C-alpha cells in the first residue's frame, strides 16, 4: 500500500537527526498503538544506510546481542572482537562510535527490553548521561505498549525519567487520506469513506486489510471470514496491556461499545465500581475518551465515555459481543448481525467523521456535541470560533431526507443562552456532504 501522510513526522525526525549530527544529541520517545504504522514510518524516513535499526525481540540476551553485533559489523563496519553477551556492551560500542560519527539509532519495541534484561534501563541511563555531552547521537526509542512506554520515561521512579528530549505520538491517518486511498483504488464513494473510517479509524494496517478485499464481494464475507485476522485482533492488541485484569477491562469496553456510555450505566451492568478502571483506560492506556457537552464546566457530572479507536469500537460491539457464535464456528451469524446493524452503528462515526473534517478546516477552536441532563436535547455537532464569535450547530443523518432543522432549532433554547453574541449557523449534514 502507498505510504500516506507522514510528511510532518518525517520532517521532524530528520530535523532531530540533523541536530544530533551537529553535536546536539537527543533522545526521542516515539509511541503509538499497535498497527498505526510506527515501524513503517521509521523505515520510510531512514533508508537502510542512514540509521541503525535494532528490533528488540523476545529472546535471550546473548542471542539478541549476537544478532545486533552482526548488524553493527555489516552496516557500520565496526570490528567487534569476541562476542558481546550483554546489551550494555552493544550500546557502549554504538555510543563510542557516535563520538566520532553521527548516528541515528532506533530501538524498536523498546518496552520489551524488560523481558530481555530488566536492568537495562538503568544501564542505558548511565550510558546516556555519560556519553551524551560528547557524541552525535539521535536515539529513538519506539514502542507500542502505550502505558509501559509512558511509564518508562515519565514515572519519576524509573531510571529513564526525564531523559527523553522529544516525544512523537503517532496518530492514525486523517479522513482526507482515507478518501485519497479510496480514490487511488477507484473505490471512492461517501458510503465507502464512512465504512472504511468506521472500521479502521485511519489505522494503516486495517486500511491495508480493507484494500485487500474484493469490491465485487460482500465486505463482511472477507473482512470477517472464517480465517480473518479481525476475529482475534482486539484480543491481540489489548491482552498484553491489560494483563490479569483483561476480563474486567474487556467488559467495560464492551459496555461502552454497546451504548452504555456513563459510569452509572456501566456499573449497573457489571455491578462493580469502575472508576479506577475508567481512569486508567483514559490516561494510561489512551483507549477511551471522557466527553462532556460543549461549554460544560470541568466539574460537570454530565460525562460520557467513548472508545477512541474505531476498529476497537467495532470489535467490541460485534465480534466480542457475539464471540459465542464465533467460538462454535458460526461466523455467518456474525456477518448477518453486522449486515443488519452496521448502518445504525456507523451513524456515530459519521458524526465523528464530520467533526474531524470541520477540525481540518481550521475555522473552529471548539468542536463537540451537546446534551442536557437525562440526555435531553441532544445535538450532534456544535463547533465554535471563540475569536470571531461564530458557531455551527448541525444535525447529522445518513439520509438528507431525515434532517429536520426546525426540530434542531427547538432543542437549542438553553444552548443559545450560553451563545449570546454569537452568529449561529444551523446546518444539516448527510452522506452527500462528505468530501
N, C-alpha and C positions, 0 to 999 in steps of 0.2 A: 504494500500500500504506500502511496505517496506520503512524504513527510510534510505535515501541515502545521503552520502557525507556531513555530517555536523561535521566531527570529529574535524577539526581545531577550529570551532566556539565553540563546546562543551568544548574542552580543555581550550580555553581562558576564557570562562565564569567560569569554575570551578577553574581556577587559581586565578581569581579575588575574587571569594568567599572564597578561602582558605586564601588569603592575608587579607581579611576582618576579618576572624576568628582569625587571628594572631594579630589583632589590627590595620590594615591598611584599615579603612573604605573607600569605594569608591562608586561613582555613575556612572552607566553605561547607556548611551543613546543607545538604540537599535532601529534601523529604518529599514524599508523595505516596499516595496509596498504591497498592499493587495494581498493575495493568495500565497505569496512567502514562507510561512511556519514558521513565527516567533513564533507563539504560539506552534506549534508542536515541534519546536526546544527546547523551554523552558521546555515543559512537558517531553521531552525525556532526557534533561540534568538534570532536577531536579525532581526526583520522589516525590510523594505527601508529604512525611515527611521531605524532605531535604530543602524545601523552602516554603514560604508562597506566594501563587499566588492569587492576587486580580484583578479581571476584572472590569474595570470602565464602567459600563453600564449606559445608559442614563435614569436614574430615579431620583427621588427626593433625596436630600442629606440625610434626615432621614432614608429613606428606604435602601439606599445604606449602610449607617452606620450600620443599623440593620443586614444586610447580612454579612458585614465584621466582626462585633462583634461575630456573631455565628461561623464564620470560625476560628477566633482567639481563642475562648473558646475551640472549638473542637480540632484544630490542635496543638496549642501551650499550651493548658491547663492553660491559663491566666484567673484568675477570674476577670470578668468585672461586677462591681456593677452598677445598673442603666442601662440606655440605652443612649450611646453617640448619639448625633444628628448632629455633625459636623465632617467632615473628619479630621480636625486638632486634635480632641480628639483621633481618631483612630490612627493616625500616632504618636502622642505623646506616646500612650500606647506601640506601637511597638518599638519606639526608646528607651524608658525606659527599655524594655525587652532586647534590644540589648546591653545595658550597661553591662549586666551580662552573656548573652548567645549569641553566634554567630547566625546571622540571614541573610539569603538571602531573600529579599523582592522584589517581582515582581509586578509592577503596569502596567497591560496590557491595551492597548488603552488609554494611558496616556493623549493624547491630548483632550479626551472627558471630562476630569475633568472640563474644562472651561464651559461646559454645565451644570455641577452639581453645581459648586461653582467657579465663576470667580476669587475670591480672594484666592483660594487655592495655587496657585503658589507662592504667597508671603508668605503664611503660611509655605509652605514646605521649602522655602529658609531660613526663620528664624529658623525653627526647625533643618534643616540640619546644619546650621552654629553653632547652639548651641550644638548639640549632637555629631556631627561627631568626634571631638577630643577624645571623651571618650567612644565610642561604637564600636561594632564589627559587622558592618552592610555593606552588599553589596546590594545597592538599584539599581534595574534595572527598568528603565522607558522605556517601549516598546510602539511604536506607528506606525500606518500605513499611516497617513496623512503626507507625506514626508515634504511638505512645512511648515506645522504648527509645527511639531516636531523640525525641524531645527530652526525655528524662536524662539521657546520657550527657547532653550538652547544656541543659537548663536547670537541672537539680543541683543545688548548692552542695549536696553531699557527694556528688560524683567527681572523679578526678578531672574530667574534661570540662567542667563547668566554667563558663566564661572564656573558653578558648576559641570558639567559633567567631570569626570576623564577619562572615556573611551568611545569610540564610536564604535559600531559594525553595519556596513551596510550589511544587509543580502541580498545576491545576488541569482539569480536563479541557478539551477544546471547546471554544465558544460555538454557539449555534451557526454563526456565519460560515464556519469551516466545515460543519456537518453539511450545510447546504452546498458548499463548494465540492465536497467529496461526492455527494449525490449527483451534482451536475456533471462532474468529471466522468462518472459511471453511467451517465444518461438515465438516471433513475429519479431525478428530482420531481417532486410534487409536494404541495403543502402537507398532504396526508403522510407521505413518506418521511418528510422532515420531522413531523411530530412523532411518528412511530419510532424512528431511529433515535431521536432525542429522548423519548420516554424509556427506551430500552438501554441506551448506552450512557446517557448523561454527558456525552462527549469524551468518554474514556476510549483512547485509541484502540486498545485490544478488542473491545466489544464492537467498535466500528469495523474493525478488520473482520471479525466473525460475521457481522451483518453483510459486509461486502462479498463474502464468500457464498451467500445464499443465492439460490436461483430465483430471479424475479418472476419466472413463469410458474413457480410453485407457491402454495400457501406458506407464508412465512413461518408459522408455528410448526409445520411439519419438519423443517430443517433446524430452526432455532432451538426447538425443544424435541428433537428426535430421540430415539431410543439411546443413542450413543453420544448425545450432545454434552459438551463440556459445561453448558449452562446449568445442568442439573446439580452439580456439586460445587459450582463456582462460589456461591455465597459462603458455604462452609469452608472452602479452601482459603478464601480471603480473610475470614474473621476468626477461625478456630484458634489460631496461634495468639492473636491479640487477646482474646478473652480467657484463654486457659481453662481452668477448672470451673469458672463461672459462666461458661458458654451457654448453658441451658437458660439461665436467668436473662442474660443479655439477648439471646435469640427470642425469648418470649416477649420481652419489651419491644423489640424491633418489629415483631410480628403484629403486636397490638397497634403500634403507630401506623404500620403499613396498611392495616385494615380499617383505619379511620378513628381509632381511639387515641386521640392526639393530646389529651390533657393528662396531667399526673393523676387526677382523680379517676378518670376513665380507666387508665392502665391499672391502677391499684384495685379498682373494683373487680377487674377480671382476674388478676393474679393473686389478689388477697395478701399481698406483702407490700412493705414500704419500698418505693423505688427511687426515692430522692437521690441517694448517693450514686446509684447506677445511672440515672439520667445525667447527673453532673459529669461523670466520667465519660459517658458516651459523647457528650458535647465537648468537653475541654481536653480530655486525654486522648480519646480515640478519634475525635473530629468526624463523627459519623452522623450525628443528629444536630439539628439547629433549633434553638429556642426562638420562637416567633411571638411577637406582640403586635397588636393593632398599630397602624401608623398613628403617631402623635401620643401614644400611651406613655405614661411615666415609667421609668425603670422599675419602680416598686409595684406597678400594677399587677394584680393577680390574674389578669387576662393573658394567659400564657398557653401556647400550643407548642408541640414538638413535631418536627418533620424530619424524615431521613433525607440527607443532602444528596446522596448518590442515587441516581435514577435506577441504575441496574439493581442495587440492593433493595430499593423500594419494590421493584417488580418481583425480585426473587422472594422476598418475604411475603408479598401479597399473594403470589400464586404458587411458586414451587414449594416453599416451606409450608405454607398453609395446607396444601394438598399432597404432602410428602407421602402419606399412606398409599395414595394411588400410584405414586412413582415407585414406592418400595415393592409393590406387587406386580410391577411391570406394566401398569395401565397408563402409559404416557398419553395415549389418545384421549383419555378422560381429561387430563390436564389441558391438552390442546383445545378441547371443546369448551372448557371453562374460560380459558383466555379469549377464545373467539367470541364468546358471549359477553364478557365483561370488559374487554380491553378499551372499547370506545369510551365507556364511562370512566374507567380508571385513568386513561390518558388525559382526561379533561383537566385534572390538577396540574399536569405537566404542561398543558397548553398555557395555563396561567403563568407558570414559571418561565416558559419559553418567551412569552411576550414581555415579562419583566426583564429578562436578560437582553432582549432586543432594545427595550427602552433604555436600559443602562448603557448600552453600547452607543446610543446617540449622544451622550454627554450633556443632555439637556436638564437632567434632574439630579438632585443630591439625596433625595429620599424616595425609595420605591418599596412598596409593600402592599399588604391587604388591610382591610378594616372590618371589625365586627364589634358589636356591643355585648354586654352581659347576656349570657344564655344563648350566645351565637346568633343574636338578632341583628337584622340589618347588615348582613354580610355583603361586603363589596370586594370584588375580585382584585382590582388593582387601584391603588392610589399612588400617584407619582407627583412629587413636589419639587419646585425650584424655589428655594427659600430666598434666593437673591433677587429675582425679578418678580416674586410673588405670583407665580403661575402654578396651576395644579391640573392634573389629568385624573379624572375618575372614570374607570372603564369597567364594563361588563364583558366577560369572556364566554363565548359559546362556540362550539364546533360549527353549528349551522347559523348563519346570519339571520335566518328567519325566526330564530328563537330569542333574539335580542330584544329587550323591552326597555328602552331608555326612559320611558315615562315611569316605570316601576323603579328603575335605578334612582331617579331623582327623588322619589318618595322616601328612599332609605337614608338620605344624606342630611336630614334636617339637623341632627346633632353634630355631625361632622362639619357641616357648613358653619356652625357657630365657632368652631375651632379654626376655620379657614377664612375669617373675616379679613377683607382686604386683598384676598387672592382672586385672580382672574381664573375661573374654573371652566375647563372644557370637559364635556361629557362625551364618551365615545363607546361604541360597541366594537368588539374585536372578535373575529372569527378566523377559521382556517384560511379564508380568502385573503386575509390581511397579512399572512405570513410572507416573509421575503428572505 
